Amino acid sequence: MAEKTQKINKIKTEAVNKIKKIISGAKDLIFTDYRGIKVRQMTELRAKLHNENSRLRIIKNNYTKIAFNELSFPDASDFLFGPTAITIITKDTNAVAKILLAFTKDVPLKINGGIIDGKIYQKEEIIELSRLPSREVLLARLLYSLNAPATNLVYVQKAVIEKLVRTVKAIELEKEKQH
């Protein structure tokens, strides 16, 4: 009997270590309930997430809780119930949240919450995150804002020079009329 217990514990330990390896490389995690999703829909979702350098994994909740505890992750027990799929994000969390939210409109996928930047995010916060513009758009807006004063200065200087040229031209035309 003791040999059987040792085998089971070894299998569990290996499973937890595998989960730790999978999630330790993640930037962020989003937890979803995938009840009622067809295999074709799950495959489509995985393909879209793969394009964003993310993976959707179905991992046993108890083992995940143990792995989170051993890795000192925040307690995500509230999200680890029932059939849970974990989206492992390595790059742009915003883009992944947009994909997941879009899928919730067409299939019975439910966002439970997530761990983003080491903090617990509730479902509503994940939804708000998905509504933000992408990182590239935000950077473009920032650069435009930083560049705007210099651009405006150039336009003002150009307008002054153009006004001077038009004034000189008007004076020239006026003198030609007088002669």
C-alpha atoms as an extended CHARMM CRD file, in Angstrom:
* protein
*
       179  EXT
         1         1  MET       CA              0.0000000000        0.0000000000        0.0000000000  PROA      1               0.0000000000
         2         2  ALA       CA              2.8420000000        2.4010000000        0.7980000000  PROA      2               0.0000000000
         3         3  GLU       CA              4.3450000000        1.8390000000       -2.6520000000  PROA      3               0.0000000000
         4         4  LYS       CA              1.0580000000        2.8300000000       -4.3050000000  PROA      4               0.0000000000
         5         5  THR       CA              0.8720000000        6.0130000000       -2.2110000000  PROA      5               0.0000000000
         6         6  GLN       CA              4.4270000000        6.9350000000       -3.1540000000  PROA      6               0.0000000000
         7         7  LYS       CA              3.6030000000        6.4360000000       -6.8550000000  PROA      7               0.0000000000
         8         8  ILE       CA              0.5350000000        8.6500000000       -6.5910000000  PROA      8               0.0000000000
         9         9  ASN       CA              2.4650000000       11.3460000000       -4.7530000000  PROA      9               0.0000000000
        10        10  LYS       CA              5.2170000000       11.1870000000       -7.3710000000  PROA      10              0.0000000000
        11        11  ILE       CA              2.6570000000       11.6330000000      -10.1750000000  PROA      11              0.0000000000
        12        12  LYS       CA              1.0800000000       14.5760000000       -8.3380000000  PROA      12              0.0000000000
        13        13  THR       CA              4.4680000000       16.1540000000       -7.6870000000  PROA      13              0.0000000000
        14        14  GLU       CA              5.4250000000       15.8000000000      -11.3370000000  PROA      14              0.0000000000
        15        15  ALA       CA              2.0950000000       17.3270000000      -12.3980000000  PROA      15              0.0000000000
        16        16  VAL       CA              2.5770000000       20.3040000000      -10.0650000000  PROA      16              0.0000000000
        17        17  ASN       CA              6.1540000000       20.7890000000      -11.3010000000  PROA      17              0.0000000000
        18        18  LYS       CA              4.9230000000       20.7370000000      -14.9020000000  PROA      18              0.0000000000
        19        19  ILE       CA              2.3030000000       23.3910000000      -14.0850000000  PROA      19              0.0000000000
        20        20  LYS       CA              4.9360000000       25.5030000000      -12.3230000000  PROA      20              0.0000000000
        21        21  LYS       CA              7.1110000000       25.3140000000      -15.4260000000  PROA      21              0.0000000000
        22        22  ILE       CA              4.1850000000       26.3270000000      -17.6680000000  PROA      22              0.0000000000
        23        23  ILE       CA              3.0170000000       29.3040000000      -15.5990000000  PROA      23              0.0000000000
        24        24  SER       CA              6.4050000000       30.5560000000      -14.4020000000  PROA      24              0.0000000000
        25        25  GLY       CA              7.1630000000       31.9260000000      -17.8800000000  PROA      25              0.0000000000
        26        26  ALA       CA              3.8650000000       33.7910000000      -18.0490000000  PROA      26              0.0000000000
        27        27  LYS       CA              3.6260000000       37.5520000000      -17.9310000000  PROA      27              0.0000000000
        28        28  ASP       CA             -0.0710000000       37.4070000000      -17.0290000000  PROA      28              0.0000000000
        29        29  LEU       CA             -2.8350000000       34.8240000000      -16.6370000000  PROA      29              0.0000000000
        30        30  ILE       CA             -6.5580000000       34.9710000000      -17.3990000000  PROA      30              0.0000000000
        31        31  PHE       CA             -8.9320000000       32.3200000000      -16.0570000000  PROA      31              0.0000000000
        32        32  THR       CA            -12.0170000000       31.2720000000      -18.0250000000  PROA      32              0.0000000000
        33        33  ASP       CA            -14.8610000000       28.8010000000      -17.6580000000  PROA      33              0.0000000000
        34        34  TYR       CA            -15.0320000000       26.8010000000      -20.8740000000  PROA      34              0.0000000000
        35        35  ARG       CA            -18.2130000000       24.7930000000      -20.1320000000  PROA      35              0.0000000000
        36        36  GLY       CA            -20.2520000000       24.1950000000      -23.2890000000  PROA      36              0.0000000000
        37        37  ILE       CA            -17.5690000000       25.1090000000      -25.8040000000  PROA      37              0.0000000000
        38        38  LYS       CA            -17.2120000000       22.7510000000      -28.7420000000  PROA      38              0.0000000000
        39        39  VAL       CA            -13.8480000000       21.3370000000      -29.7610000000  PROA      39              0.0000000000
        40        40  ARG       CA            -13.9190000000       23.3280000000      -33.0270000000  PROA      40              0.0000000000
        41        41  GLN       CA            -14.4900000000       26.5820000000      -31.0950000000  PROA      41              0.0000000000
        42        42  MET       CA            -11.7260000000       25.7460000000      -28.6190000000  PROA      42              0.0000000000
        43        43  THR       CA             -9.3390000000       25.0280000000      -31.4970000000  PROA      43              0.0000000000
        44        44  GLU       CA            -10.2250000000       28.3490000000      -33.1350000000  PROA      44              0.0000000000
        45        45  LEU       CA             -9.6930000000       30.2120000000      -29.8470000000  PROA      45              0.0000000000
        46        46  ARG       CA             -6.3390000000       28.5120000000      -29.2900000000  PROA      46              0.0000000000
        47        47  ALA       CA             -5.2160000000       29.4760000000      -32.8080000000  PROA      47              0.0000000000
        48        48  LYS       CA             -6.1210000000       33.1390000000      -32.2480000000  PROA      48              0.0000000000
        49        49  LEU       CA             -4.3540000000       33.1720000000      -28.8950000000  PROA      49              0.0000000000
        50        50  HSD       CA             -1.3060000000       31.5010000000      -30.4300000000  PROA      50              0.0000000000
        51        51  ASN       CA             -1.0660000000       34.4290000000      -32.8780000000  PROA      51              0.0000000000
        52        52  GLU       CA             -0.7070000000       36.7020000000      -29.8250000000  PROA      52              0.0000000000
        53        53  ASN       CA              2.0370000000       34.5170000000      -28.2840000000  PROA      53              0.0000000000
        54        54  SER       CA             -0.3770000000       33.0900000000      -25.7190000000  PROA      54              0.0000000000
        55        55  ARG       CA             -1.6050000000       29.6200000000      -24.8910000000  PROA      55              0.0000000000
        56        56  LEU       CA             -4.8520000000       28.2900000000      -23.5080000000  PROA      56              0.0000000000
        57        57  ARG       CA             -4.2980000000       25.3770000000      -21.1490000000  PROA      57              0.0000000000
        58        58  ILE       CA             -6.7040000000       23.2500000000      -19.2050000000  PROA      58              0.0000000000
        59        59  ILE       CA             -4.9920000000       22.3780000000      -15.9570000000  PROA      59              0.0000000000
        60        60  LYS       CA             -6.3380000000       20.6150000000      -12.8850000000  PROA      60              0.0000000000
        61        61  ASN       CA             -7.4640000000       23.2440000000      -10.3680000000  PROA      61              0.0000000000
        62        62  ASN       CA             -6.0140000000       21.5800000000       -7.2440000000  PROA      62              0.0000000000
        63        63  TYR       CA             -2.5960000000       21.1970000000       -8.8260000000  PROA      63              0.0000000000
        64        64  THR       CA             -2.7250000000       24.7800000000      -10.0420000000  PROA      64              0.0000000000
        65        65  LYS       CA             -3.4940000000       26.0480000000       -6.5250000000  PROA      65              0.0000000000
        66        66  ILE       CA             -0.4930000000       24.1300000000       -5.1900000000  PROA      66              0.0000000000
        67        67  ALA       CA              1.7580000000       25.4660000000       -7.9680000000  PROA      67              0.0000000000
        68        68  PHE       CA              0.5820000000       29.0560000000       -7.3300000000  PROA      68              0.0000000000
        69        69  ASN       CA              1.2950000000       28.6440000000       -3.6390000000  PROA      69              0.0000000000
        70        70  GLU       CA              4.7850000000       27.2510000000       -4.2750000000  PROA      70              0.0000000000
        71        71  LEU       CA              5.5760000000       30.0530000000       -6.7570000000  PROA      71              0.0000000000
        72        72  SER       CA              4.2110000000       32.7310000000       -4.3830000000  PROA      72              0.0000000000
        73        73  PHE       CA              1.5660000000       33.8180000000       -6.8810000000  PROA      73              0.0000000000
        74        74  PRO       CA             -1.4560000000       35.7130000000       -5.5340000000  PROA      74              0.0000000000
        75        75  ASP       CA             -4.2700000000       33.4940000000       -4.2780000000  PROA      75              0.0000000000
        76        76  ALA       CA             -6.4870000000       32.8560000000       -7.3070000000  PROA      76              0.0000000000
        77        77  SER       CA             -8.6450000000       30.2090000000       -5.6170000000  PROA      77              0.0000000000
        78        78  ASP       CA            -11.7970000000       32.2040000000       -6.4380000000  PROA      78              0.0000000000
        79        79  PHE       CA            -11.1600000000       31.6040000000      -10.1430000000  PROA      79              0.0000000000
        80        80  LEU       CA            -10.1090000000       27.9610000000       -9.9000000000  PROA      80              0.0000000000
        81        81  PHE       CA            -13.4120000000       26.1250000000       -9.7200000000  PROA      81              0.0000000000
        82        82  GLY       CA            -15.2590000000       23.9580000000      -12.1860000000  PROA      82              0.0000000000
        83        83  PRO       CA            -13.8450000000       23.4560000000      -15.6680000000  PROA      83              0.0000000000
        84        84  THR       CA            -11.1940000000       26.1730000000      -15.8110000000  PROA      84              0.0000000000
        85        85  ALA       CA             -8.9810000000       27.0950000000      -18.7430000000  PROA      85              0.0000000000
        86        86  ILE       CA             -5.9700000000       29.3050000000      -18.0790000000  PROA      86              0.0000000000
        87        87  THR       CA             -4.7360000000       31.6590000000      -20.7630000000  PROA      87              0.0000000000
        88        88  ILE       CA             -0.9940000000       32.0330000000      -20.3670000000  PROA      88              0.0000000000
        89        89  ILE       CA              0.0680000000       35.4100000000      -21.7380000000  PROA      89              0.0000000000
        90        90  THR       CA              3.6690000000       36.2140000000      -22.5850000000  PROA      90              0.0000000000
        91        91  LYS       CA              3.3100000000       39.5370000000      -24.4540000000  PROA      91              0.0000000000
        92        92  ASP       CA              0.2900000000       41.8210000000      -24.9100000000  PROA      92              0.0000000000
        93        93  THR       CA             -2.3730000000       41.2040000000      -22.2600000000  PROA      93              0.0000000000
        94        94  ASN       CA             -4.6910000000       43.7950000000      -23.7930000000  PROA      94              0.0000000000
        95        95  ALA       CA             -4.8560000000       42.0100000000      -27.1400000000  PROA      95              0.0000000000
        96        96  VAL       CA             -5.5050000000       38.6550000000      -25.4700000000  PROA      96              0.0000000000
        97        97  ALA       CA             -8.2600000000       40.1590000000      -23.3100000000  PROA      97              0.0000000000
        98        98  LYS       CA             -9.8640000000       41.5540000000      -26.4900000000  PROA      98              0.0000000000
        99        99  ILE       CA             -9.8040000000       38.1000000000      -28.1100000000  PROA      99              0.0000000000
       100       100  LEU       CA            -11.3160000000       36.4240000000      -25.0510000000  PROA      100             0.0000000000
       101       101  LEU       CA            -14.0140000000       39.0790000000      -24.6950000000  PROA      101             0.0000000000
       102       102  ALA       CA            -14.9100000000       38.7780000000      -28.3820000000  PROA      102             0.0000000000
       103       103  PHE       CA            -15.2320000000       35.0120000000      -27.9710000000  PROA      103             0.0000000000
       104       104  THR       CA            -17.6030000000       35.3990000000      -25.0130000000  PROA      104             0.0000000000
       105       105  LYS       CA            -20.1060000000       37.0300000000      -27.3680000000  PROA      105             0.0000000000
       106       106  ASP       CA            -20.2860000000       34.0200000000      -29.7130000000  PROA      106             0.0000000000
       107       107  VAL       CA            -19.5950000000       31.0070000000      -27.4910000000  PROA      107             0.0000000000
       108       108  PRO       CA            -20.3640000000       30.1060000000      -23.8550000000  PROA      108             0.0000000000
       109       109  LEU       CA            -16.8740000000       31.1220000000      -22.6700000000  PROA      109             0.0000000000
       110       110  LYS       CA            -16.9370000000       33.0300000000      -19.3730000000  PROA      110             0.0000000000
       111       111  ILE       CA            -14.0910000000       35.1400000000      -18.0470000000  PROA      111             0.0000000000
       112       112  ASN       CA            -13.5780000000       34.5050000000      -14.3310000000  PROA      112             0.0000000000
       113       113  GLY       CA            -10.6690000000       36.8500000000      -13.6110000000  PROA      113             0.0000000000
       114       114  GLY       CA             -6.9190000000       36.9530000000      -13.8660000000  PROA      114             0.0000000000
       115       115  ILE       CA             -3.5060000000       37.7240000000      -12.4820000000  PROA      115             0.0000000000
       116       116  ILE       CA             -2.0620000000       40.7530000000      -14.2540000000  PROA      116             0.0000000000
       117       117  ASP       CA              1.1990000000       42.3740000000      -13.2170000000  PROA      117             0.0000000000
       118       118  GLY       CA              1.1720000000       40.1890000000      -10.1100000000  PROA      118             0.0000000000
       119       119  LYS       CA             -2.2370000000       41.4300000000       -8.9380000000  PROA      119             0.0000000000
       120       120  ILE       CA             -5.6490000000       39.7930000000       -8.9120000000  PROA      120             0.0000000000
       121       121  TYR       CA             -8.0500000000       41.2430000000      -11.4870000000  PROA      121             0.0000000000
       122       122  GLN       CA            -11.7600000000       40.5510000000      -11.3050000000  PROA      122             0.0000000000
       123       123  LYS       CA            -13.8910000000       39.8050000000      -14.3710000000  PROA      123             0.0000000000
       124       124  GLU       CA            -15.0100000000       43.4460000000      -14.6760000000  PROA      124             0.0000000000
       125       125  GLU       CA            -11.4250000000       44.7020000000      -14.5920000000  PROA      125             0.0000000000
       126       126  ILE       CA            -10.4290000000       42.2600000000      -17.3490000000  PROA      126             0.0000000000
       127       127  ILE       CA            -13.3450000000       43.5390000000      -19.4460000000  PROA      127             0.0000000000
       128       128  GLU       CA            -12.2420000000       47.1550000000      -18.8680000000  PROA      128             0.0000000000
       129       129  LEU       CA             -8.6860000000       46.2140000000      -19.8110000000  PROA      129             0.0000000000
       130       130  SER       CA             -9.9470000000       44.7490000000      -23.0850000000  PROA      130             0.0000000000
       131       131  ARG       CA            -11.6360000000       48.0510000000      -23.9360000000  PROA      131             0.0000000000
       132       132  LEU       CA             -8.3980000000       50.0200000000      -23.7150000000  PROA      132             0.0000000000
       133       133  PRO       CA             -6.5780000000       50.7960000000      -26.9570000000  PROA      133             0.0000000000
       134       134  SER       CA             -3.6810000000       48.5170000000      -27.8200000000  PROA      134             0.0000000000
       135       135  ARG       CA             -0.1640000000       49.2690000000      -26.6390000000  PROA      135             0.0000000000
       136       136  GLU       CA              0.8520000000       50.4430000000      -30.1220000000  PROA      136             0.0000000000
       137       137  VAL       CA             -2.0740000000       52.8800000000      -30.3060000000  PROA      137             0.0000000000
       138       138  LEU       CA             -1.2760000000       54.2650000000      -26.8520000000  PROA      138             0.0000000000
       139       139  LEU       CA              2.3910000000       54.7200000000      -27.7920000000  PROA      139             0.0000000000
       140       140  ALA       CA              1.3990000000       56.4560000000      -31.0300000000  PROA      140             0.0000000000
       141       141  ARG       CA             -0.8850000000       58.8150000000      -29.0920000000  PROA      141             0.0000000000
       142       142  LEU       CA              1.8990000000       59.5530000000      -26.6250000000  PROA      142             0.0000000000
       143       143  LEU       CA              4.3810000000       60.3000000000      -29.3900000000  PROA      143             0.0000000000
       144       144  TYR       CA              1.8300000000       62.5250000000      -31.1370000000  PROA      144             0.0000000000
       145       145  SER       CA              1.2580000000       64.4270000000      -27.8750000000  PROA      145             0.0000000000
       146       146  LEU       CA              4.9780000000       64.8390000000      -27.3170000000  PROA      146             0.0000000000
       147       147  ASN       CA              5.5050000000       65.9510000000      -30.9090000000  PROA      147             0.0000000000
       148       148  ALA       CA              2.5260000000       68.3480000000      -31.0270000000  PROA      148             0.0000000000
       149       149  PRO       CA              4.2120000000       71.4000000000      -29.4020000000  PROA      149             0.0000000000
       150       150  ALA       CA              7.1720000000       71.2330000000      -31.8060000000  PROA      150             0.0000000000
       151       151  THR       CA              4.8410000000       70.7720000000      -34.7780000000  PROA      151             0.0000000000
       152       152  ASN       CA              2.7040000000       73.7020000000      -33.6900000000  PROA      152             0.0000000000
       153       153  LEU       CA              5.7980000000       75.8840000000      -33.2630000000  PROA      153             0.0000000000
       154       154  VAL       CA              6.8820000000       75.0710000000      -36.8140000000  PROA      154             0.0000000000
       155       155  TYR       CA              3.4070000000       75.9620000000      -38.1300000000  PROA      155             0.0000000000
       156       156  VAL       CA              3.4070000000       79.2790000000      -36.2350000000  PROA      156             0.0000000000
       157       157  GLN       CA              6.8700000000       80.1890000000      -37.5160000000  PROA      157             0.0000000000
       158       158  LYS       CA              5.8680000000       79.2330000000      -41.0290000000  PROA      158             0.0000000000
       159       159  ALA       CA              2.7050000000       81.3460000000      -40.7640000000  PROA      159             0.0000000000
       160       160  VAL       CA              4.7120000000       84.3990000000      -39.6450000000  PROA      160             0.0000000000
       161       161  ILE       CA              7.1080000000       84.0120000000      -42.5770000000  PROA      161             0.0000000000
       162       162  GLU       CA              4.2390000000       83.4910000000      -45.0330000000  PROA      162             0.0000000000
       163       163  LYS       CA              2.4680000000       86.5780000000      -43.6840000000  PROA      163             0.0000000000
       164       164  LEU       CA              5.6620000000       88.6280000000      -44.0730000000  PROA      164             0.0000000000
       165       165  VAL       CA              6.0870000000       87.3880000000      -47.6570000000  PROA      165             0.0000000000
       166       166  ARG       CA              2.4510000000       88.2120000000      -48.5040000000  PROA      166             0.0000000000
       167       167  THR       CA              2.8390000000       91.6800000000      -46.9650000000  PROA      167             0.0000000000
       168       168  VAL       CA              6.0090000000       92.3820000000      -48.9430000000  PROA      168             0.0000000000
       169       169  LYS       CA              4.2940000000       91.1150000000      -52.1000000000  PROA      169             0.0000000000
       170       170  ALA       CA              1.2810000000       93.3730000000      -51.4150000000  PROA      170             0.0000000000
       171       171  ILE       CA              3.5690000000       96.3800000000      -50.9260000000  PROA      171             0.0000000000
       172       172  GLU       CA              5.3740000000       95.5290000000      -54.1650000000  PROA      172             0.0000000000
       173       173  LEU       CA              2.0680000000       95.3010000000      -56.0720000000  PROA      173             0.0000000000
       174       174  GLU       CA              0.9140000000       98.5890000000      -54.5390000000  PROA      174             0.0000000000
       175       175  LYS       CA              4.1220000000      100.3700000000      -55.6240000000  PROA      175             0.0000000000
       176       176  GLU       CA              3.7830000000       98.9810000000      -59.1580000000  PROA      176             0.0000000000
       177       177  LYS       CA              0.2670000000      100.4020000000      -59.3480000000  PROA      177             0.0000000000
       178       178  GLN       CA              1.5100000000      103.8320000000      -58.2450000000  PROA      178             0.0000000000
       179       179  HSD       CA              4.1980000000      103.9770000000      -60.9660000000  PROA      179             0.0000000000
